[in-house]
Amino acid sequence: MRPSILDPLFAPVTTLEGVGAKLAGLIALALGRGGDRGEPHVGALLFHLPHSVIDRSARPTIMAAVPGTIVTLTLHVDRHQAPPRGNRRVPYRVFCHDESGEIALTFFRAHGQWLERTLPVGETVLVSGKVEWFNGRASMVHPDHMVTEDEADSLPLIEPVYPMTAGLSGKVLRRAILQALDRMPDLPEWLDAALLARERWPAMAGALAAIHHPQSAADIGLETVNRRRLAYDELLAGQLALALVRARAKRTAGRSLSGDGSLVAAVTLAFGHPLTGAQQRSFDEIAADMAAPDRMLRLLQGDVGSGKTIVALMALARAVEAGMQGALMAPTEVLARQHMATIGPLAEKAGLRVAILTGRDKGARRAETLTALEAGDIDILVGTHALFQEGVTFADLGLAVIDEQHRFGVHQRLLLAQKGGGADMLVMTATPIPRTLVLTAYGDMDVSKLDEKPAGRKPVATVAMPIARLDELLNRIRTAVDEGRKIYWICPLVEDSEEVPVMSAEARHGELAGLFGDSVGLVHGRMAGPEKDAAMAAFKAGETRLLVATTVIEVGVDVPDATIMVIEHAERFGLSQLHQLRGRVGRGADASSCILLYGEPLGETARARLDVMRRTEDGFVIAEEDLRLRGEGELLGTRQSGTPGFTLARLEAHGDLLPVARDDARLVLQTDPELMSERGKALRILLYLFERDAAVRLLGAG
């Protein structure tokens, strides 16, 4: 289905001259495409943009060169001094001069014959690198570039610097990128002519060429017309993909899910607490969507502790009232079982039949659950992504609730949309998301927002202290343990690492167990499922009082009488992650506290993060601050989680283009829903170029 014009860009990088399998692997790592994503294609190199430049335009004499700076010298080659045969520790030196003095070009483990050909005695050459002084003599160790006067035009006076990986040289990567540029086909223009004229944007090929051939540091800036053009292309591809998902969902015949309110009332009665205004408003919005004939696509966004689970259960009860089934999908087994523990008792009191299915369920138990599900004997099925695997058949699925959607990623939502089916979809996240990221990740959805906390929730007192005061903290923890309080202690790593000088969860557990004995538990992501469940159950039951953990407990874990949260090396966590962790306490009626232990010295950004945490508990404010401090690429842990961290666009710089891209995408599909006009066909190329081809397949063949 991919347009043939893109074939040169979708060829593997091993089709480039000088790129073999080993080099392709290194390029994949540099491009952030390692692991199981396969060999990168040529087009991916085009989008690997430089992050800085090396300025080689300074052309001083030897004596005028500023030590430690990069310069380009015009030199006369005088003589070569090879090291004694067999002594590899002595460098090879080439002595040169200009009108101001002499310099030694120094090479370790050099190939003498190659240097004799490159720097022939008696010739004038241009060399570029850093000049250093040793014992009053000028030296340049391993010059970056060496060319003859005839080749002067080939020496890059402004050289782009790219994100790299160990074992890959800048010259090799640059050579591959230039070959990719040469393969850029003459693509049709997919942007609106009026927008191009207003913004004075070049064609995509021109923008790429300008950024990969910068004439100054300013040419690679985020605000240049070239970078903004490319950012808009990427944003438009994302918005168009989401709009296609939404259009497909709306085309998929929905069903009106309405009921008499009896099961919803029974759930709220079992809940036993008054709903907040935000909870009631959100449920009313969801119920109205479910009652409409179109398929629902709605995001339920809630701050920590805002009570989204009860709203989801009410929506699932409404689906059962309508004679259908519901599914609640969580990203991890810990969270799926936590949901089961939370909603199971409420559902049982309301007369709803609930079961759980995860990858851990095997054999007869799994078969029994699947048989009951297909027969309609299960009203609500809770589980991980295993719910959508082959062999899991619902009698009549009316509502799918997907929790912590940012961990599944937009591509998986595209795949769900491709599967078809008329079930309504409610996506939940307990991670407040900045407005711009809501558009990028959930532009196909209507949004409900839980921005109130239930009555009785007390604020969490938050303090920051240097890790040097650990003994003082441990004395306070001892008092808390003696008083029977429950404490989380979060560490950034599972086990000790030579690369990262911080205390791991396993090591900290060992130290605390030495102080507090059997009252200390441990849970982390590498433990087997039953082990994690047992550790959480012991903590919940009070058998352990101090739970050492990694961020595996970041979302969903609910132990209402836990009142102290210690986050070790808090400077290593993002703001939203810190907010999520803090949200594990303050869930009951008792006063709670959060201690942010930090290593010194603190960087400016880390200090700003900790200040924000002390200043506010509003997750929506924190999310906006996180975007401002870190940029979208790192927000919410998106590099690890699947949320669309962009390659070319940076929302902190290009966020103003996002609403324009969204409106453009919607207008295109209103006038050309199958993308069959000339511009529509060009936009199909854009979707493939940015690997949104799953969205193209929603259009069908052609």
PyMOL commands that set and color helices and strands:
alter all, ss='L'
color gray80, all
select helices_A, chain A and resi 4-6+13-15+21-30+42-46+112-118+149-154+170-182+193-199+204-212+217-220+225-251+262-271+277-291+308-321+333-349+363-375+385-388+405-407+410-419+435-442+467-482+505-519+529-541+551-553+570-572+575-582+604-615+619-630+635-641+651-654+657-671+678-689+693-697
alter helices_A, ss='H'
color red, helices_A
select strands_A, chain A and resi 52-55+70-81+92-98+101-107+124-130+132-134+137-141+145-148+158-161+297-302+325-329+354-357+380-383+397-403+424-429+446-450+460-466+486-490+520-523+546-549+562-568+592-598
alter strands_A, ss='S'
color yellow, strands_A
deselect
rebuild
show_as cartoon
